Amino acid sequence: MKKSTSKFVYDLIIIGSGPAGLTASIYASRYKMRNLVLGKQAGGTIGLAHKVENYPGFVSISGLELMQKMEVQVERLGAEVFYDPAEDIKKTAEGFFQVTTDLGKSYLGKTLILATGTTRRKLGIPGEEEFLGRGVSYCTTCDAPFFKGKTVALVGGSDGAVSGAVHTAEFARKVYLIYRKDKLRAEPIWVEQAIANPRIKTIYNTNVLKIEGDKVVRKVMLDRPHEDSRELTLDGVFIEIGGIPGTSLAKIIKVALNEAGFVKVDQQMRTNVAGIFAAGDLTDFRPTFQQVVTVQAMGAVAAASAYQYLRKEQAPLQRGA
Amino acid sequence: MKKSTSKFVYDLIIIGSGPAGLTASIYASRYKMRNLVLGKQAGGTIGLAHKVENYPGFVSISGLELMQKMEVQVERLGAEVFYDPAEDIKKTAEGFFQVTTDLGKSYLGKTLILATGTTRRKLGIPGEEEFLGRGVSYCTTCDAPFFKGKTVALVGGSDGAVSGAVHTAEFARKVYLIYRKDKLRAEPIWVEQAIANPRIKTIYNTNVLKIEGDKVVRKVMLDRPHEDSRELTLDGVFIEIGGIPGTSLAKIIKVALNEAGFVKVDQQMRTNVAGIFAAGDLTDFRPTFQQVVTVQAMGAVAAASAYQYLRKEQAPLQRGA
């Protein structure tokens, strides 16, 4: 005797509630796909930005406020958003994706969009978490303009770090580029420019041990002296040591990753698994230029692809409540 | 004796003032590139949409209002926007791009972003222009939800047209799919679905001659009778007969186009001409899914690429007024 299930099946379950996931939901709802968003917190990485001044339509808005607006819009369009992160995914005998959450709920979906973003790689030092948004930032493109005339440190030696230092030096009076090795590993063009720039002082073979301040960042402690002092007085610390893609769920369901650990997608945001799409920071699509507008574009394309996938599979879209 | 020129040279001239061009300007300004936007009118194609409900951050906004917000933002960030469209481009002996406008002004730029969009291919029949935004639309993705329970015609037979008819039939009570030939040329999957859909009635070998109404569209006249009448009573007409990319300037400066006439770009939005980038509807990047968020992403990427191009060329960025 076959056990029948009357459980509701979503056309689409979106895992992740940053701008990629929420934009995917907006488009999915417009395509009349019943969709559910499961997230950890409102807004993903951008929700942490104290000011967003490069999102078209808003001269200046906090990351959190921008994401709250998107969430209202997502819900108005009929989708559900639960802040109960997905913990497990499996494929059912009927061919649906069953997503189990942190709170132990489970949901069925005909398609999935993975939009779990990245977490910025952290130094893991005292003060780093405490001063996030109060001098500590993980994004020069986002926040360099707020340090006009100030002194900042930039921790890292990659392309992102060194080009970020050059960019930051267009605003800041002084940029300490602090790298743990004896040679920057960025493209030569960036290294040359950083070295030629009188506002940038590179400190090699050095680690930051601690970030200190009061209401905002005031200084960092180094593991070896720079100009006779282990203490560096400054106004901000950019940490550019890469991102860690949120791919634990992707791995469970056998979605292919590239060598750097990002989800492989094609231009239509399809993964290697039929019915699973991905969008945003966790993908290998433009991993070096992840902005709100670029991840939103991926979210919209992923939703359109999920819609076309369901249409081509002739699966009727879910109606009613 | 060499004639010296003291003429101001922009880091970047953006040709086109739709969402791709304005987003490129926002990003360029954040990179501290002196940039100028030359446009025909505020907002490009989206500026004509009576309601935009899929742009993240705004539950519902008119296309014009959205674009006006972006324009304010562009100007606040220090860029200039002139509604004086570019008419000619040439390369100067110094290696700059000289752009001449409709009003006969000329501007010099170190880099260019072409963002001149498309114009929707028009039927060129009476009533088409008059009822634009009052029942006539060129975008089912944008406007189908506004025809809930209504009767509409969709003119065309391509993928875009037939999938658009299927999409529209999720809202409209009745969709007449009117095509001038005897066989729809869309993908079979779309054709099957359109034919199987009881809400869609396909009318072959027929052209629409005229759109009539009062405040809004009320009927169309056909060139041959359908069910004994050349008159079809309805509430809206979608025209999906393709877009014409705005590539006249691209051709002048020898930017390569694909076979369909769209500007060829790589993932960094570079064209075949060094220093010239392109973004938005006129490119061959996702020509079948042009949405505000996708063209904005292209604009942001094009600006980042122009910035990196200038940096790598070691050209100092232009400062001051």
Chai-1 contact restraints between the chains, C-beta under 6 A:
chainA,res_idxA,chainB,res_idxB,connection_type,confidence,min_distance_angstrom,max_distance_angstrom,comment,restraint_id
A,T23,B,P56,contact,1.0,0.0,6.0,A-B,restraint_1
A,I26,B,N54,contact,1.0,0.0,6.0,A-B,restraint_2
A,R30,B,N54,contact,1.0,0.0,6.0,A-B,restraint_3
A,K32,B,E170,contact,1.0,0.0,6.0,A-B,restraint_4
A,N54,B,I26,contact,1.0,0.0,6.0,A-B,restraint_5
A,N54,B,R30,contact,1.0,0.0,6.0,A-B,restraint_6
A,P56,B,T23,contact,1.0,0.0,6.0,A-B,restraint_7
A,P56,B,M70,contact,1.0,0.0,6.0,A-B,restraint_8
A,P56,B,Q296,contact,1.0,0.0,6.0,A-B,restraint_9
A,G57,B,G57,contact,1.0,0.0,6.0,A-B,restraint_10
A,G57,B,K69,contact,1.0,0.0,6.0,A-B,restraint_11
A,V59,B,Q73,contact,1.0,0.0,6.0,A-B,restraint_12
A,V59,B,R76,contact,1.0,0.0,6.0,A-B,restraint_13
A,K69,B,G57,contact,1.0,0.0,6.0,A-B,restraint_14
A,M70,B,P56,contact,1.0,0.0,6.0,A-B,restraint_15
A,Q73,B,V59,contact,1.0,0.0,6.0,A-B,restraint_16
A,R76,B,V59,contact,1.0,0.0,6.0,A-B,restraint_17
A,E170,B,K32,contact,1.0,0.0,6.0,A-B,restraint_18
A,I189,B,K312,contact,1.0,0.0,6.0,A-B,restraint_19
A,F289,B,A304,contact,1.0,0.0,6.0,A-B,restraint_20
A,Q291,B,A300,contact,1.0,0.0,6.0,A-B,restraint_21
A,V293,B,Q296,contact,1.0,0.0,6.0,A-B,restraint_22
A,V293,B,A297,contact,1.0,0.0,6.0,A-B,restraint_23
A,V293,B,A300,contact,1.0,0.0,6.0,A-B,restraint_24
A,T294,B,A297,contact,1.0,0.0,6.0,A-B,restraint_25
A,Q296,B,P56,contact,1.0,0.0,6.0,A-B,restraint_26
A,Q296,B,V293,contact,1.0,0.0,6.0,A-B,restraint_27
A,A297,B,V293,contact,1.0,0.0,6.0,A-B,restraint_28
A,A297,B,T294,contact,1.0,0.0,6.0,A-B,restraint_29
A,A297,B,A297,contact,1.0,0.0,6.0,A-B,restraint_30
A,A300,B,Q291,contact,1.0,0.0,6.0,A-B,restraint_31
A,A300,B,V293,contact,1.0,0.0,6.0,A-B,restraint_32
A,A304,B,F289,contact,1.0,0.0,6.0,A-B,restraint_33
A,K312,B,I189,contact,1.0,0.0,6.0,A-B,restraint_34
